[in-house]
């Protein structure tokens, strides 16, 4: 039974690798298509730019607020935990801080990139 399972898994991996390789080749060899009409002035382009600008602004505001609330909650839980659980809560606090920094940096980077298109 184990041999059949191993053989099935190896063939599944081979098929998956083949499909991924074919997809990569198809995407890498794809030709560039240019629009015949001007898209920069369309409602779709300007609306998307405004949506991304608004989303990045909200993310820059909400990420530190949510991270701060989570850190306060984690500190309260850490104070009530024993020594083993305190290590877990410390790692969760660090993860909240790193996630907040990542969200703010990602939002700022996206805002800068969108700013070039205005």
Kinemage of the C-alpha trace (Angstrom):
@kinemage 1
@onewidth
@group {chain A} dominant
@subgroup {mainchain}
@vectorlist {calphas} color= white
{ca unk a 1} P 0.000 0.000 0.000
{ca unk a 2} L 2.844 2.398 0.821
{ca unk a 3} L 4.522 1.737 -2.523
{ca unk a 4} L 1.347 2.630 -4.400
{ca unk a 5} L 0.980 5.785 -2.342
{ca unk a 6} L 4.608 6.817 -2.953
{ca unk a 7} L 4.279 6.076 -6.666
{ca unk a 8} L 1.072 8.103 -6.879
{ca unk a 9} L 2.661 11.024 -5.030
{ca unk a 10} L 5.747 11.001 -7.251
{ca unk a 11} L 3.619 10.960 -10.410
{ca unk a 12} L 1.462 13.754 -8.959
{ca unk a 13} L 4.592 15.827 -8.333
{ca unk a 14} L 5.818 15.150 -11.857
{ca unk a 15} L 2.503 16.238 -13.366
{ca unk a 16} L 2.452 19.338 -11.152
{ca unk a 17} L 5.988 20.268 -12.162
{ca unk a 18} L 5.107 19.790 -15.831
{ca unk a 19} L 2.031 21.980 -15.542
{ca unk a 20} L 3.957 24.710 -13.724
{ca unk a 21} L 6.738 24.593 -16.314
{ca unk a 22} L 4.246 24.843 -19.167
{ca unk a 23} L 2.514 27.780 -17.474
{ca unk a 24} L 5.828 29.545 -16.917
{ca unk a 25} L 6.873 29.063 -20.549
{ca unk a 26} L 3.492 30.285 -21.782
{ca unk a 27} L 3.692 33.401 -19.631
{ca unk a 28} L 7.340 34.070 -20.424
{ca unk a 29} L 6.830 33.763 -24.180
{ca unk a 30} L 3.635 35.785 -24.241
{ca unk a 31} L 3.555 38.657 -26.683
{ca unk a 32} L 2.893 42.228 -25.664
{ca unk a 33} L -0.433 43.652 -26.714
{ca unk a 34} L -0.905 47.397 -26.977
{ca unk a 35} L -4.267 49.113 -26.727
{ca unk a 36} L -5.335 51.160 -29.687
{ca unk a 37} L -7.224 53.649 -27.546
{ca unk a 38} L -5.866 55.900 -24.838
{ca unk a 39} L -6.478 54.322 -21.453
{ca unk a 40} L -4.858 56.913 -19.197
{ca unk a 41} L -7.879 59.192 -19.330
{ca unk a 42} L -10.530 56.510 -18.966
{ca unk a 43} L -12.726 56.134 -15.918
{ca unk a 44} L -11.223 52.722 -15.236
{ca unk a 45} L -7.661 54.044 -15.012
{ca unk a 46} L -8.446 57.151 -12.989
{ca unk a 47} L -10.829 55.263 -10.717
{ca unk a 48} L -8.242 52.570 -10.068
{ca unk a 49} L -5.626 55.212 -9.234
{ca unk a 50} L -8.001 56.903 -6.804
{ca unk a 51} L -8.969 53.565 -5.248
{ca unk a 52} L -5.340 52.587 -4.677
{ca unk a 53} L -4.524 56.034 -3.276
{ca unk a 54} L -7.462 55.856 -0.845
{ca unk a 55} L -6.653 52.265 0.162
{ca unk a 56} L -3.021 53.097 0.881
{ca unk a 57} L -4.064 56.106 2.949
{ca unk a 58} L -6.451 54.000 5.021
{ca unk a 59} L -3.852 51.273 5.412
{ca unk a 60} L -1.285 53.802 6.645
{ca unk a 61} L -3.772 54.908 9.312
{ca unk a 62} L -5.319 51.574 10.284
{ca unk a 63} L -2.185 49.399 10.419
{ca unk a 64} L -0.537 51.207 13.374
{ca unk a 65} L -3.848 51.520 15.227
{ca unk a 66} L -4.679 47.823 14.911
{ca unk a 67} L -1.090 46.836 15.710
{ca unk a 68} L -1.139 49.049 18.795
{ca unk a 69} L -4.364 47.485 20.034
{ca unk a 70} L -3.001 43.999 19.424
{ca unk a 71} L 0.226 44.814 21.249
{ca unk a 72} L -1.733 46.116 24.246
{ca unk a 73} L -3.851 42.940 24.251
{ca unk a 74} L -0.753 40.736 23.928
{ca unk a 75} L 0.960 42.576 26.809
{ca unk a 76} L -2.070 42.061 29.026
{ca unk a 77} L -2.165 38.361 28.166
{ca unk a 78} L 1.603 38.080 28.700
{ca unk a 79} L 1.315 39.568 32.172
{ca unk a 80} L -1.175 36.851 33.156
{ca unk a 81} L 0.796 33.975 31.608
{ca unk a 82} L 3.396 31.658 33.079
{ca unk a 83} L 7.023 31.582 31.894
{ca unk a 84} L 6.462 29.213 28.974
{ca unk a 85} L 3.503 31.156 27.638
{ca unk a 86} L 5.303 34.481 28.080
{ca unk a 87} L 7.740 33.464 25.342
{ca unk a 88} L 4.832 32.851 22.972
{ca unk a 89} L 3.273 36.207 23.804
{ca unk a 90} L 6.651 37.927 23.318
{ca unk a 91} L 6.939 36.380 19.862
{ca unk a 92} L 3.390 37.508 19.055
{ca unk a 93} L 4.242 41.054 20.115
{ca unk a 94} L 7.299 41.027 17.856
{ca unk a 95} L 5.215 39.617 14.991
{ca unk a 96} L 2.651 42.413 15.454
{ca unk a 97} L 5.389 45.061 15.344
{ca unk a 98} L 7.031 43.574 12.248
{ca unk a 99} L 3.651 43.209 10.523
{ca unk a 100} L 2.807 46.827 11.252
{ca unk a 101} L 6.125 48.001 9.831
{ca unk a 102} L 5.620 45.811 6.760
{ca unk a 103} L 2.088 47.094 6.174
{ca unk a 104} L 3.144 50.733 6.479
{ca unk a 105} L 6.183 50.272 4.218
{ca unk a 106} L 4.134 48.354 1.657
{ca unk a 107} L 1.452 51.002 1.671
{ca unk a 108} L 3.989 53.795 1.306
{ca unk a 109} L 5.733 51.980 -1.543
{ca unk a 110} L 2.446 51.426 -3.345
{ca unk a 111} L 1.575 55.094 -2.832
{ca unk a 112} L 4.896 56.169 -4.339
{ca unk a 113} L 4.442 53.860 -7.323
{ca unk a 114} L 0.911 55.147 -7.967
{ca unk a 115} L 2.190 58.710 -7.557
{ca unk a 116} L 4.406 58.279 -10.624
{ca unk a 117} L 1.340 57.659 -12.789
{ca unk a 118} L -0.330 60.943 -11.898
